Amino acid sequence: MTQELYREGLAYAEQNFLDENASHLHVDKKLIREKFDLNGKKVLDFGSGMGGMSLWYATHWDCQVLAVDIDRHHISIANELKVRHGVKNVKFEIRNILEEPLEEQFDFIVLNDVAEHIQFPILTEIFKMLSSSLAPGGFVFVTYPPWKSPYASHVQHVIGIPWCQFLPQGILLKLIEKNNRRIVGEEESDLLEAYRGLNHLTHEKLMKVIEGSGLKPVFRKSHSFINNIPGLKNLNLRVFPLDFLVTKEFLLLEK
Ligand SMILES: C[S@@+](CC[C@H](N)C(=O)[O-])C[C@H]1O[C@@H](n2cnc3c(N)ncnc32)[C@H](O)[C@@H]1O
């Protein structure tokens, strides 16, 4: 990883940590603050990336956070931020839980923008493992941009076309190649790899993934900017064509 990319990642993760209005995390943070009290809880941030949200949990509540990710570049940035901000109650680990199972049980397990990046056979095994690491009465909270979302391709910001995942794939791949650039990550080190790594996640596919894990849904929220328009807060977005406006799905699971 170049120094420039490292600094870019550090700045991005620090903003995700400190800025309550960080664009793609604003709704996540608001919902988590409203719905959960993490005081005294053991939290697992699965796929913590560069640790912005892990640090946010650790500094907003008196909780213990274990943050795991398979990518050593991400964890190295997370550890630098931990030291920079003197946060003691978070531990970052490079870990593939399928090879190195977790020893502890957790009250709150969160997968923030992670599930859409993992291929289904592996994701299915991960949910089984997470279920067995859930303490009695605990929750698993999953957030992700559903495949129909304008931002689900993770490359629309460089291509300049929302919903570009629905372009003919030959055309889209050429556009990504033309605008390709390196990103922080050993596993996925550029935009093309990042796009190819997506599993096209939808609520229905996620339900299939958790079958047999012992987890069941207890709450679901589908969010769109449309909900911010006065009078449309409770508009049902799970019908065509409004489902194409959903930017983020939130799913709470318990045993
Ligand atoms: C888009 S990032 C999200 C990071 C972080 N949760 C956030 O919200 O900023 C997805 C992360 O999932 C991690 N990841 C992918 N597969 C994983 C696996 N099998 N085990 C642990 N982490 C994984 C990636 O390395 C990457 O850091």
The ligand as a MOL file (V3000), in Angstrom:
LIG
                    3D

  0  0  0     0  0            999 V3000
M  V30 BEGIN CTAB
M  V30 COUNTS 27 29 0 0 0
M  V30 BEGIN ATOM
M  V30 1 C -16.8790 -2.1340 2.9120 0
M  V30 2 S -15.8460 -2.6960 4.1810 0 CHG=1
M  V30 3 C -16.7910 -2.1900 5.6030 0
M  V30 4 C -15.9250 -1.8750 6.7710 0
M  V30 5 C -16.5950 -1.3890 8.0330 0
M  V30 6 N -17.5310 -2.3480 8.5720 0
M  V30 7 C -17.2420 -0.0500 7.8420 0
M  V30 8 O -18.4500 0.0430 7.9250 0
M  V30 9 O -16.5190 0.9320 7.6200 0 CHG=-1
M  V30 10 C -16.0220 -4.4670 4.1650 0
M  V30 11 C -14.9940 -5.1550 5.0370 0
M  V30 12 O -15.3160 -6.5390 5.1630 0
M  V30 13 C -14.0730 -7.2310 5.2720 0
M  V30 14 N -14.2790 -8.6590 5.0030 0
M  V30 15 C -14.5940 -9.2550 3.8400 0
M  V30 16 N -14.6510 -10.5910 3.9980 0
M  V30 17 C -14.3810 -10.8500 5.2970 0
M  V30 18 C -14.2890 -12.0380 6.0730 0
M  V30 19 N -14.4990 -13.2430 5.5400 0
M  V30 20 N -13.9780 -11.9300 7.3840 0
M  V30 21 C -13.7640 -10.7070 7.9360 0
M  V30 22 N -13.8210 -9.5480 7.2520 0
M  V30 23 C -14.1300 -9.6160 5.9460 0
M  V30 24 C -13.1940 -6.5480 4.2470 0
M  V30 25 O -11.8220 -6.8200 4.4320 0
M  V30 26 C -13.5700 -5.0790 4.4700 0
M  V30 27 O -12.7440 -4.4620 5.4080 0
M  V30 END ATOM
M  V30 BEGIN BOND
M  V30 1 1 1 2
M  V30 2 1 2 3
M  V30 3 1 2 10
M  V30 4 1 3 4
M  V30 5 1 4 5
M  V30 6 1 5 6
M  V30 7 1 5 7
M  V30 8 2 7 8
M  V30 9 1 7 9
M  V30 10 1 10 11
M  V30 11 1 11 12
M  V30 12 1 11 26
M  V30 13 1 12 13
M  V30 14 1 13 14
M  V30 15 1 13 24
M  V30 16 1 14 15
M  V30 17 1 14 23
M  V30 18 2 15 16
M  V30 19 1 16 17
M  V30 20 1 17 18
M  V30 21 2 17 23
M  V30 22 1 18 19
M  V30 23 2 18 20
M  V30 24 1 20 21
M  V30 25 2 21 22
M  V30 26 1 22 23
M  V30 27 1 24 25
M  V30 28 1 24 26
M  V30 29 1 26 27
M  V30 END BOND
M  V30 END CTAB
M  END
